[in-house]
Amino acid sequence: NIQYSEGFVTGLTTHNSHLIVQRGVFGVEIYDLSTQKLSQSLDISAGFKPFRIAGDKLYVLGDTLSSISLPSGDEQWSTNIPEDVNTPPTIGEDGVLFGTKSGLIYGYDVDTGNELWESSVDGVISTSLQLYNGSVWVASERGGLSAFDETTGELIYTEESSPDFQFAIQDGILLDSERDRAYEIQGL
């Protein structure tokens, strides 16, 4: 039982022997699970989108995009980002990716935080980006499913869909909220 004084929990996960707690705009806290004691309190703008962990790195998307080493809590890099971020970060092989309210998709270098590319779709991006085989898949609220090259941001696939189209990709199979079939992704 871990008590805290203010805020609310936006993200919560374990990593090795630690509990990572994202508390809205109040920051990120790292607790030692065996002692239940706070080991790190990170005063970073955590925003309202859940953080992501890849390997021993924590990626937090608030006013900035930050890469934090775990369990030390040391900041590896931090970079300013557009104000209208609307998705949690998605971590790829080489990039940290996210979508915005204005329909932009950004790719930032996972090791340095440098911007790699920017692409766009028509409409707000409000669902998490999906990765498959070097491609980044995104749906917009206006209706549209698109895939971009994860490394360059080049558009490689697009199709019309209904507004608020929902989808998931698992093992190369695309499942969506409109059709009664699943589709195998080929040729990308």
Phi, psi and chi 1 to 4 in degrees:
 res  aa     phi    psi   chi1   chi2   chi3   chi4
   1 ASN       -  112.9 -175.1    5.7      -      -
   2 ILE  -112.9  126.0  -63.0  173.0      -      -
   3 GLN   -99.2  145.0  -60.2  -73.0  -33.6      -
   4 TYR  -140.0  159.3   57.8   90.6      -      -
   5 SER   -90.3  -30.8   59.4      -      -      -
   6 GLU  -147.4  164.5   62.5  179.7  -38.4      -
   7 GLY    86.7 -172.7      -      -      -      -
   8 PHE  -138.8  159.9   50.5   90.0      -      -
   9 VAL   -87.1  121.8  173.7      -      -      -
  10 THR   -98.6  -33.4  -52.9      -      -      -
  11 GLY  -143.9  148.1      -      -      -      -
  12 LEU  -153.8  126.5 -179.1   70.3      -      -
  13 THR  -158.6  165.1 -167.3      -      -      -
  14 THR  -106.0  151.2   58.0      -      -      -
  15 HIS  -143.8  113.3 -178.6  -94.8      -      -
  16 ASN    52.2 -119.2  -62.2  -29.1      -      -
  17 SER  -103.0   28.2   60.4      -      -      -
  18 HIS  -127.9  152.0  -66.5   86.5      -      -
  19 LEU  -106.2  126.1  174.2   67.7      -      -
  20 ILE  -106.6  125.0  -43.2  -67.2      -      -
  21 VAL  -122.9  122.3  179.4      -      -      -
  22 GLN   -99.3  124.4  179.7  179.1  -12.5      -
  23 ARG  -113.8   68.8  -63.8 -174.1  -33.4  126.6
  24 GLY    52.6 -132.1      -      -      -      -
  25 VAL   -81.8   -0.1  -63.2      -      -      -
  26 PHE   -84.0  -11.7  -62.9  101.5      -      -
  27 GLY   120.1 -165.5      -      -      -      -
  28 VAL  -125.5  137.9  174.5      -      -      -
  29 GLU  -122.4  141.5  -64.5  173.1  -17.5      -
  30 ILE  -118.0  121.7  -57.6  172.8      -      -
  31 TYR  -111.1  145.7  -67.6   87.5      -      -
  32 ASP   -81.3  120.3 -177.2  -60.7      -      -
  33 LEU   -66.4  -33.6  -79.3  173.9      -      -
  34 SER   -69.9  -34.1   62.9      -      -      -
  35 THR  -104.2  -14.1   65.5      -      -      -
  36 GLN    61.3   22.1  -62.7 -177.6    2.6      -
  37 LYS  -100.4  147.2  -65.0 -160.8 -173.9  -83.3
  38 LEU   -67.1  123.5  178.9   65.8      -      -
  39 SER  -104.1  -27.6   59.5      -      -      -
  40 GLN  -146.5  139.2  -67.7  -71.7  -31.2      -
  41 SER  -124.2  114.1 -177.9      -      -      -
  42 LEU   -99.2  116.9  -51.3  176.0      -      -
  43 ASP   -89.4   73.5 -173.4   22.9      -      -
  44 ILE  -125.9  152.1   57.8  175.8      -      -
  45 SER   -71.0  105.0  172.0      -      -      -
  46 ALA   -88.9  -13.1      -      -      -      -
  47 GLY    63.2 -162.7      -      -      -      -
  48 PHE  -115.2    4.5  -64.2  102.1      -      -
  49 LYS   -97.0  135.3  -57.1  -61.0  176.3 -157.7
  50 PRO   -59.2  143.9  -20.6   30.6      -      -
  51 PHE   -71.6  170.3   57.5   71.1      -      -
  52 ARG  -133.6  148.9  -64.0  -71.1 -170.6 -112.1
  53 ILE  -118.3  134.3  -66.2  177.1      -      -
  54 ALA  -137.3  118.2      -      -      -      -
  55 GLY    63.6 -127.3      -      -      -      -
  56 ASP  -105.2   28.7  -74.7  -26.9      -      -
  57 LYS  -122.2  139.2  -61.5  -76.7 -170.0  -87.4
  58 LEU  -107.7  128.2  172.3   70.4      -      -
  59 TYR  -112.3  121.8  -63.4   92.7      -      -
  60 VAL  -119.3  132.6 -179.9      -      -      -
  61 LEU  -121.2  103.1 -168.9   53.5      -      -
  62 GLY  -130.5 -119.5      -      -      -      -
  63 ASP   -70.7  -23.2  -67.9  -24.1      -      -
  64 THR  -130.1  167.5   61.0      -      -      -
  65 LEU  -103.9  122.9  172.3   60.9      -      -
  66 SER  -124.9  144.5  -59.3      -      -      -
  67 SER  -113.4  123.3  171.9      -      -      -
  68 ILE  -120.5  131.3  -49.1  -66.6      -      -
  69 SER   -75.8  138.8  -74.2      -      -      -
  70 LEU  -112.0  142.7  -66.5  175.0      -      -
  71 PRO   -92.6    3.2   34.5  -35.2      -      -
  72 SER   -63.8  -31.6   70.5      -      -      -
  73 GLY    83.1    8.5      -      -      -      -
  74 ASP   -72.8  132.0  -65.3  -25.7      -      -
  75 GLU   -76.1  124.9 -176.7  176.3  -90.0      -
  76 GLN   -84.5  -42.5  -62.8  -57.6  -66.5      -
  77 TRP  -163.1  161.0   53.4 -100.4      -      -
  78 SER  -149.1  139.3 -178.2      -      -      -
  79 THR  -140.4  145.7 -172.1      -      -      -
  80 ASN   -70.1  146.4  -70.1  -33.5      -      -
  81 ILE  -133.4  169.4   53.8  165.4      -      -
  82 PRO   -60.2  152.9  -18.5   28.2      -      -
  83 GLU   -72.2  -24.7  -66.8  178.1   28.3      -
  84 ASP   -99.8   36.9   57.3   -6.1      -      -
  85 VAL   -61.0  136.8  170.6      -      -      -
  86 ASN  -132.1    3.0 -152.0   35.6      -      -
  87 THR  -132.5  159.2   68.8      -      -      -
  88 PRO   -69.6  161.9    6.6   -5.6      -      -
  89 PRO   -68.3  146.9   23.4  -29.3      -      -
  90 THR  -116.7  129.4  -61.8      -      -      -
  91 ILE  -103.5  118.7  -46.0  -54.6      -      -
  92 GLY  -102.8 -170.5      -      -      -      -
  93 GLU   -60.3  -46.1 -170.6   77.6   21.1      -
  94 ASP  -118.9  -10.3  -60.9  -43.6      -      -
  95 GLY  -136.0  158.2      -      -      -      -
  96 VAL  -106.0  123.8  179.9      -      -      -
  97 LEU  -122.7  146.8  -46.0  153.9      -      -
  98 PHE  -158.8  163.0   56.5   88.7      -      -
  99 GLY  -116.2  162.0      -      -      -      -
 100 THR  -124.0  169.7   69.7      -      -      -
 101 LYS   -66.7  -24.7  -69.3  179.1 -176.7  176.1
 102 SER   -91.4    8.7   59.0      -      -      -
 103 GLY    85.2   15.6      -      -      -      -
 104 LEU   -93.0  143.8  -64.5  171.9      -      -
 105 ILE  -116.3  129.9  -56.7  107.0      -      -
 106 TYR  -116.8  146.3  -74.0   93.7      -      -
 107 GLY  -123.5  124.8      -      -      -      -
 108 TYR  -118.3  143.5  -77.0   79.5      -      -
 109 ASP   -61.0  127.2 -172.4  -80.0      -      -
 110 VAL   -66.0  -26.6   75.0      -      -      -
 111 ASP   -93.4  -29.5  -65.1  -39.8      -      -
 112 THR  -117.1  -23.0   66.5      -      -      -
 113 GLY    83.3    4.1      -      -      -      -
 114 ASN   -73.6  142.6  -65.5  -30.0      -      -
 115 GLU   -67.5  129.7 -174.6  176.9  -34.3      -
 116 LEU   -94.7  -43.6  -62.3  172.1      -      -
 117 TRP  -164.1  166.2   54.7  -93.2      -      -
 118 GLU  -142.5  133.0  171.4 -173.2  -35.2      -
 119 SER  -136.4  174.4  -68.1      -      -      -
 120 SER  -143.4  157.9   66.0      -      -      -
 121 VAL  -129.8  167.8  -63.5      -      -      -
 122 ASP   -88.0  103.9 -172.7   24.8      -      -
 123 GLY   119.8  167.3      -      -      -      -
 124 VAL   -65.8  139.3  174.2      -      -      -
 125 ILE  -103.8  113.5  -58.4  167.5      -      -
 126 SER  -121.5   -3.6   57.6      -      -      -
 127 THR  -112.8  156.2   58.5      -      -      -
 128 SER   -58.2  144.2  -66.2      -      -      -
 129 LEU   -72.7  148.3  -52.1  179.3      -      -
 130 GLN  -115.0  140.9  -58.6  -81.5  -40.0      -
 131 LEU  -110.4  141.0  -66.0  174.2      -      -
 132 TYR  -155.6  122.3  174.8   70.3      -      -
 133 ASN    48.1   48.9 -161.4   25.1      -      -
 134 GLY    81.0   10.2      -      -      -      -
 135 SER  -123.3  149.2   57.5      -      -      -
 136 VAL  -110.7  121.7 -178.9      -      -      -
 137 TRP  -105.3  138.8  -68.9   75.2      -      -
 138 VAL  -146.0  143.2   60.1      -      -      -
 139 ALA  -116.7  142.8      -      -      -      -
 140 SER  -108.4  157.8   77.9      -      -      -
 141 GLU   -70.6  -16.5   51.7   81.3   30.8      -
 142 ARG   -83.5  -11.7  -74.3 -166.5 -175.4  166.8
 143 GLY   105.9  109.5      -      -      -      -
 144 GLY   162.4  133.9      -      -      -      -
 145 LEU  -116.9  126.9  175.7   65.2      -      -
 146 SER  -134.1  152.9  -58.1      -      -      -
 147 ALA  -128.3  139.2      -      -      -      -
 148 PHE  -125.0  150.1  -62.3   86.6      -      -
 149 ASP   -64.8  127.4 -177.9  -82.5      -      -
 150 GLU   -62.6  -30.2 -179.7 -176.6   -7.5      -
 151 THR   -85.8  -38.5  -54.7      -      -      -
 152 THR  -109.8  -20.2   65.8      -      -      -
 153 GLY    81.5    6.2      -      -      -      -
 154 GLU   -69.6  134.7  178.2 -176.2  -17.6      -
 155 LEU   -66.8  126.2  179.9   65.7      -      -
 156 ILE  -121.1  -10.5   54.0  178.3      -      -
 157 TYR  -161.3  142.8  177.4   82.3      -      -
 158 THR  -154.2  148.0 -171.1      -      -      -
 159 GLU  -153.1  153.4   75.5  173.0   80.9      -
 160 GLU   -74.9  148.1  -65.8  -70.1  -36.8      -
 161 SER  -149.6  175.4   63.4      -      -      -
 162 SER   -76.4  158.3   67.2      -      -      -
 163 PRO   -56.8  147.4  -25.8   35.7      -      -
 164 ASP    59.2   32.0  -62.8  -42.7      -      -
 165 PHE   -56.7  130.9 -179.7   80.9      -      -
 166 GLN  -114.9  142.9  -60.4  -71.9  -44.3      -
 167 PHE  -152.9  165.2   75.1  101.7      -      -
 168 ALA  -147.0  151.8      -      -      -      -
 169 ILE  -123.9  127.4  -62.3  172.4      -      -
 170 GLN  -139.0  124.5 -177.1  174.1   -3.3      -
 171 ASP    51.9   40.0  -61.5  -34.0      -      -
 172 GLY    79.1    8.3      -      -      -      -
 173 ILE  -109.8  126.5  -54.5  -63.1      -      -
 174 LEU   -95.8  122.9 -179.8  113.3      -      -
 175 LEU  -114.4  138.0  -51.6  166.4      -      -
 176 ASP  -138.7  174.8   65.4   55.9      -      -
 177 SER   -87.9   -2.3   58.7      -      -      -
 178 GLU  -104.7  -37.1  -75.9 -171.3   -5.1      -
 179 ARG  -108.0  153.2  -58.2  172.9  -80.8 -155.2
 180 ASP   -85.1    6.8  -65.9  -29.1      -      -
 181 ARG  -123.2  158.2  -64.2 -174.8  176.7  140.6
 182 ALA  -101.2  151.9      -      -      -      -
 183 TYR  -123.9  135.2  -65.7   85.3      -      -
 184 GLU   -84.1  131.5 -178.7  178.4    9.4      -
 185 ILE   -84.1  123.1  -61.4  171.1      -      -
 186 GLN  -131.5  152.5  -62.7  179.5  -10.4      -
 187 GLY    74.7   12.7      -      -      -      -
 188 LEU  -107.1      -  -63.7 -179.7      -      -
